[in-house]
């Protein structure tokens, strides 16, 4: 039993790696598309700032995932593993098709789907956490689009007397800062989701580890508010490693297929997106970094003219967003039913 739980922790870290791999496009697409950094430099830059967030942000998002989404009395290791498998499968499907779907919503959908498979709809703790999370499926791209548009208009006005060549040189440097800020915000919000899932697992299995020594002694989490250091370091390390390997299919979609970006546009999109994500992180909302940066890119592109945005590509992305939670929930529910036949508690 102990080894089964340890194996699920490993799967959770695998999801975190895939999250970073899948969502690396969020952090590097604009800086690569504008040729401020080459792909290798970009993923190293993003991975570093993903990890830096470990030392400067709290754990509000992790607490929301760990305690605010599903009734912990229903949760067992099979529910956690089923939820993780649902999220991983959906992430890999959307990565294959080059669609920037939300790893966050895949995880939430998978977790909820597996819990419902075990305990019915009563397993979901409907309340403000769900209301805010579901609301931000719509709000995060809108906030990103508004922020990107406003910043683009403001920057264009401030630099209206500057020659294009000089402005371009300035924003090539400025985009290094905006890319770092977005990577930081991505790590701050997304790594915490895996932390919350792992702690939910440990809470459900805590009786198994009372009296254990060494590393296993840290598995005892009395109330879901405690986050052992190894969980935090592991989550941030794995998302950073995933980012380092990069998901190039999605980079191409976000960086060039939706709209063509210049350094000034990349700066505005990343800055606007990161501001929105950091506000949500501070509020404990597991927001989609993918939705936010996509909205910001569309907002920046639309300031030139509506036709600058390839709306057919944006439309396919939106459909992937709509499908994410139910699709991941369905895969997770099926996974739970299979696991329940193989492992009983």
Secondary structure as a PSIPRED ss2 file (coil, helix, strand):
# PSIPRED VFORMAT (PSIPRED V4.0)

   1 X C   1.000  0.000  0.000
   2 X H   0.000  1.000  0.000
   3 X H   0.000  1.000  0.000
   4 X H   0.000  1.000  0.000
   5 X H   0.000  1.000  0.000
   6 X H   0.000  1.000  0.000
   7 X H   0.000  1.000  0.000
   8 X H   0.000  1.000  0.000
   9 X H   0.000  1.000  0.000
  10 X H   0.000  1.000  0.000
  11 X H   0.000  1.000  0.000
  12 X H   0.000  1.000  0.000
  13 X H   0.000  1.000  0.000
  14 X H   0.000  1.000  0.000
  15 X H   0.000  1.000  0.000
  16 X H   0.000  1.000  0.000
  17 X H   0.000  1.000  0.000
  18 X H   0.000  1.000  0.000
  19 X H   0.000  1.000  0.000
  20 X H   0.000  1.000  0.000
  21 X H   0.000  1.000  0.000
  22 X H   0.000  1.000  0.000
  23 X H   0.000  1.000  0.000
  24 X H   0.000  1.000  0.000
  25 X H   0.000  1.000  0.000
  26 X H   0.000  1.000  0.000
  27 X H   0.000  1.000  0.000
  28 X H   0.000  1.000  0.000
  29 X H   0.000  1.000  0.000
  30 X H   0.000  1.000  0.000
  31 X H   0.000  1.000  0.000
  32 X H   0.000  1.000  0.000
  33 X H   0.000  1.000  0.000
  34 X C   1.000  0.000  0.000
  35 X C   1.000  0.000  0.000
  36 X C   1.000  0.000  0.000
  37 X C   1.000  0.000  0.000
  38 X C   1.000  0.000  0.000
  39 X H   0.000  1.000  0.000
  40 X H   0.000  1.000  0.000
  41 X H   0.000  1.000  0.000
  42 X H   0.000  1.000  0.000
  43 X H   0.000  1.000  0.000
  44 X H   0.000  1.000  0.000
  45 X H   0.000  1.000  0.000
  46 X H   0.000  1.000  0.000
  47 X H   0.000  1.000  0.000
  48 X H   0.000  1.000  0.000
  49 X H   0.000  1.000  0.000
  50 X H   0.000  1.000  0.000
  51 X H   0.000  1.000  0.000
  52 X H   0.000  1.000  0.000
  53 X H   0.000  1.000  0.000
  54 X H   0.000  1.000  0.000
  55 X H   0.000  1.000  0.000
  56 X C   1.000  0.000  0.000
  57 X C   1.000  0.000  0.000
  58 X C   1.000  0.000  0.000
  59 X C   1.000  0.000  0.000
  60 X H   0.000  1.000  0.000
  61 X H   0.000  1.000  0.000
  62 X H   0.000  1.000  0.000
  63 X H   0.000  1.000  0.000
  64 X H   0.000  1.000  0.000
  65 X H   0.000  1.000  0.000
  66 X H   0.000  1.000  0.000
  67 X H   0.000  1.000  0.000
  68 X C   1.000  0.000  0.000
  69 X C   1.000  0.000  0.000
  70 X E   0.000  0.000  1.000
  71 X C   1.000  0.000  0.000
  72 X C   1.000  0.000  0.000
  73 X C   1.000  0.000  0.000
  74 X C   1.000  0.000  0.000
  75 X C   1.000  0.000  0.000
  76 X C   1.000  0.000  0.000
  77 X H   0.000  1.000  0.000
  78 X H   0.000  1.000  0.000
  79 X H   0.000  1.000  0.000
  80 X H   0.000  1.000  0.000
  81 X H   0.000  1.000  0.000
  82 X H   0.000  1.000  0.000
  83 X H   0.000  1.000  0.000
  84 X H   0.000  1.000  0.000
  85 X H   0.000  1.000  0.000
  86 X H   0.000  1.000  0.000
  87 X H   0.000  1.000  0.000
  88 X H   0.000  1.000  0.000
  89 X H   0.000  1.000  0.000
  90 X H   0.000  1.000  0.000
  91 X H   0.000  1.000  0.000
  92 X H   0.000  1.000  0.000
  93 X H   0.000  1.000  0.000
  94 X H   0.000  1.000  0.000
  95 X H   0.000  1.000  0.000
  96 X H   0.000  1.000  0.000
  97 X C   1.000  0.000  0.000
  98 X C   1.000  0.000  0.000
  99 X C   1.000  0.000  0.000
 100 X C   1.000  0.000  0.000
 101 X C   1.000  0.000  0.000
 102 X C   1.000  0.000  0.000
 103 X H   0.000  1.000  0.000
 104 X H   0.000  1.000  0.000
 105 X H   0.000  1.000  0.000
 106 X H   0.000  1.000  0.000
 107 X H   0.000  1.000  0.000
 108 X H   0.000  1.000  0.000
 109 X H   0.000  1.000  0.000
 110 X H   0.000  1.000  0.000
 111 X H   0.000  1.000  0.000
 112 X H   0.000  1.000  0.000
 113 X H   0.000  1.000  0.000
 114 X H   0.000  1.000  0.000
 115 X H   0.000  1.000  0.000
 116 X H   0.000  1.000  0.000
 117 X H   0.000  1.000  0.000
 118 X H   0.000  1.000  0.000
 119 X H   0.000  1.000  0.000
 120 X C   1.000  0.000  0.000
 121 X H   0.000  1.000  0.000
 122 X H   0.000  1.000  0.000
 123 X H   0.000  1.000  0.000
 124 X E   0.000  0.000  1.000
 125 X C   1.000  0.000  0.000
 126 X C   1.000  0.000  0.000
 127 X C   1.000  0.000  0.000
 128 X H   0.000  1.000  0.000
 129 X H   0.000  1.000  0.000
 130 X H   0.000  1.000  0.000
 131 X H   0.000  1.000  0.000
 132 X H   0.000  1.000  0.000
 133 X H   0.000  1.000  0.000
 134 X H   0.000  1.000  0.000
 135 X H   0.000  1.000  0.000
 136 X H   0.000  1.000  0.000
 137 X H   0.000  1.000  0.000
 138 X H   0.000  1.000  0.000
 139 X H   0.000  1.000  0.000
 140 X H   0.000  1.000  0.000
 141 X H   0.000  1.000  0.000
 142 X H   0.000  1.000  0.000
 143 X H   0.000  1.000  0.000
 144 X H   0.000  1.000  0.000
 145 X H   0.000  1.000  0.000
 146 X H   0.000  1.000  0.000
 147 X H   0.000  1.000  0.000
 148 X H   0.000  1.000  0.000
 149 X H   0.000  1.000  0.000
 150 X H   0.000  1.000  0.000
 151 X H   0.000  1.000  0.000
 152 X H   0.000  1.000  0.000
 153 X H   0.000  1.000  0.000
 154 X H   0.000  1.000  0.000
 155 X H   0.000  1.000  0.000
 156 X H   0.000  1.000  0.000
 157 X H   0.000  1.000  0.000
 158 X H   0.000  1.000  0.000
 159 X C   1.000  0.000  0.000
 160 X C   1.000  0.000  0.000
 161 X C   1.000  0.000  0.000
 162 X C   1.000  0.000  0.000
 163 X C   1.000  0.000  0.000
 164 X H   0.000  1.000  0.000
 165 X H   0.000  1.000  0.000
 166 X H   0.000  1.000  0.000
 167 X H   0.000  1.000  0.000
 168 X H   0.000  1.000  0.000
 169 X H   0.000  1.000  0.000
 170 X H   0.000  1.000  0.000
 171 X H   0.000  1.000  0.000
 172 X H   0.000  1.000  0.000
 173 X H   0.000  1.000  0.000
 174 X H   0.000  1.000  0.000
 175 X H   0.000  1.000  0.000
 176 X H   0.000  1.000  0.000
 177 X H   0.000  1.000  0.000
 178 X H   0.000  1.000  0.000
 179 X H   0.000  1.000  0.000
 180 X H   0.000  1.000  0.000
 181 X H   0.000  1.000  0.000
 182 X H   0.000  1.000  0.000
 183 X H   0.000  1.000  0.000
 184 X H   0.000  1.000  0.000
 185 X H   0.000  1.000  0.000
 186 X H   0.000  1.000  0.000
 187 X H   0.000  1.000  0.000
 188 X H   0.000  1.000  0.000
 189 X H   0.000  1.000  0.000
 190 X H   0.000  1.000  0.000
 191 X H   0.000  1.000  0.000
 192 X H   0.000  1.000  0.000
 193 X H   0.000  1.000  0.000
 194 X H   0.000  1.000  0.000
 195 X H   0.000  1.000  0.000
 196 X H   0.000  1.000  0.000
 197 X H   0.000  1.000  0.000
 198 X H   0.000  1.000  0.000
 199 X H   0.000  1.000  0.000
 200 X H   0.000  1.000  0.000
 201 X H   0.000  1.000  0.000
 202 X H   0.000  1.000  0.000
 203 X H   0.000  1.000  0.000
 204 X H   0.000  1.000  0.000
 205 X C   1.000  0.000  0.000
 206 X H   0.000  1.000  0.000
 207 X H   0.000  1.000  0.000
 208 X H   0.000  1.000  0.000
 209 X H   0.000  1.000  0.000
 210 X C   1.000  0.000  0.000
 211 X C   1.000  0.000  0.000
 212 X C   1.000  0.000  0.000
 213 X C   1.000  0.000  0.000
 214 X H   0.000  1.000  0.000
 215 X H   0.000  1.000  0.000
 216 X H   0.000  1.000  0.000
 217 X H   0.000  1.000  0.000
 218 X H   0.000  1.000  0.000
 219 X H   0.000  1.000  0.000
 220 X C   1.000  0.000  0.000
 221 X C   1.000  0.000  0.000
 222 X C   1.000  0.000  0.000
 223 X C   1.000  0.000  0.000
 224 X C   1.000  0.000  0.000
 225 X C   1.000  0.000  0.000
 226 X C   1.000  0.000  0.000
 227 X C   1.000  0.000  0.000
 228 X C   1.000  0.000  0.000
 229 X H   0.000  1.000  0.000
 230 X H   0.000  1.000  0.000
 231 X H   0.000  1.000  0.000
 232 X H   0.000  1.000  0.000
 233 X H   0.000  1.000  0.000
 234 X H   0.000  1.000  0.000
 235 X H   0.000  1.000  0.000
 236 X H   0.000  1.000  0.000
 237 X H   0.000  1.000  0.000
 238 X H   0.000  1.000  0.000
 239 X H   0.000  1.000  0.000
 240 X H   0.000  1.000  0.000
 241 X H   0.000  1.000  0.000
 242 X H   0.000  1.000  0.000
 243 X H   0.000  1.000  0.000
 244 X H   0.000  1.000  0.000
 245 X H   0.000  1.000  0.000
 246 X C   1.000  0.000  0.000
 247 X C   1.000  0.000  0.000
 248 X H   0.000  1.000  0.000
 249 X H   0.000  1.000  0.000
 250 X H   0.000  1.000  0.000
 251 X H   0.000  1.000  0.000
 252 X H   0.000  1.000  0.000
 253 X H   0.000  1.000  0.000
 254 X H   0.000  1.000  0.000
 255 X H   0.000  1.000  0.000
 256 X H   0.000  1.000  0.000
 257 X H   0.000  1.000  0.000
 258 X C   1.000  0.000  0.000
 259 X C   1.000  0.000  0.000
 260 X C   1.000  0.000  0.000
 261 X C   1.000  0.000  0.000
 262 X C   1.000  0.000  0.000
 263 X H   0.000  1.000  0.000
 264 X H   0.000  1.000  0.000
 265 X H   0.000  1.000  0.000
 266 X H   0.000  1.000  0.000
 267 X H   0.000  1.000  0.000
 268 X H   0.000  1.000  0.000
 269 X H   0.000  1.000  0.000
 270 X H   0.000  1.000  0.000
 271 X H   0.000  1.000  0.000
 272 X H   0.000  1.000  0.000
 273 X H   0.000  1.000  0.000
 274 X H   0.000  1.000  0.000
 275 X H   0.000  1.000  0.000
 276 X H   0.000  1.000  0.000
 277 X H   0.000  1.000  0.000
 278 X H   0.000  1.000  0.000
 279 X H   0.000  1.000  0.000
 280 X H   0.000  1.000  0.000
 281 X H   0.000  1.000  0.000
 282 X H   0.000  1.000  0.000
 283 X C   1.000  0.000  0.000
 284 X C   1.000  0.000  0.000
 285 X C   1.000  0.000  0.000
 286 X C   1.000  0.000  0.000
 287 X C   1.000  0.000  0.000
 288 X C   1.000  0.000  0.000
 289 X H   0.000  1.000  0.000
 290 X H   0.000  1.000  0.000
 291 X H   0.000  1.000  0.000
 292 X H   0.000  1.000  0.000
 293 X H   0.000  1.000  0.000
 294 X H   0.000  1.000  0.000
 295 X H   0.000  1.000  0.000
 296 X H   0.000  1.000  0.000
 297 X H   0.000  1.000  0.000
 298 X H   0.000  1.000  0.000
 299 X H   0.000  1.000  0.000
 300 X H   0.000  1.000  0.000
 301 X H   0.000  1.000  0.000
 302 X H   0.000  1.000  0.000
 303 X C   1.000  0.000  0.000
 304 X C   1.000  0.000  0.000
 305 X C   1.000  0.000  0.000
 306 X H   0.000  1.000  0.000
 307 X H   0.000  1.000  0.000
 308 X H   0.000  1.000  0.000
 309 X C   1.000  0.000  0.000
 310 X C   1.000  0.000  0.000
 311 X H   0.000  1.000  0.000
 312 X H   0.000  1.000  0.000
 313 X H   0.000  1.000  0.000
 314 X H   0.000  1.000  0.000
 315 X H   0.000  1.000  0.000
 316 X H   0.000  1.000  0.000
 317 X H   0.000  1.000  0.000
 318 X H   0.000  1.000  0.000
 319 X H   0.000  1.000  0.000
 320 X H   0.000  1.000  0.000
 321 X H   0.000  1.000  0.000
 322 X H   0.000  1.000  0.000
 323 X H   0.000  1.000  0.000
 324 X H   0.000  1.000  0.000
 325 X H   0.000  1.000  0.000
 326 X H   0.000  1.000  0.000
 327 X H   0.000  1.000  0.000
 328 X H   0.000  1.000  0.000
 329 X H   0.000  1.000  0.000
 330 X H   0.000  1.000  0.000
 331 X H   0.000  1.000  0.000
 332 X H   0.000  1.000  0.000
 333 X H   0.000  1.000  0.000
 334 X H   0.000  1.000  0.000
 335 X H   0.000  1.000  0.000
 336 X H   0.000  1.000  0.000
 337 X H   0.000  1.000  0.000
 338 X H   0.000  1.000  0.000
 339 X H   0.000  1.000  0.000
 340 X H   0.000  1.000  0.000
 341 X H   0.000  1.000  0.000
 342 X H   0.000  1.000  0.000
 343 X C   1.000  0.000  0.000
 344 X C   1.000  0.000  0.000
 345 X C   1.000  0.000  0.000
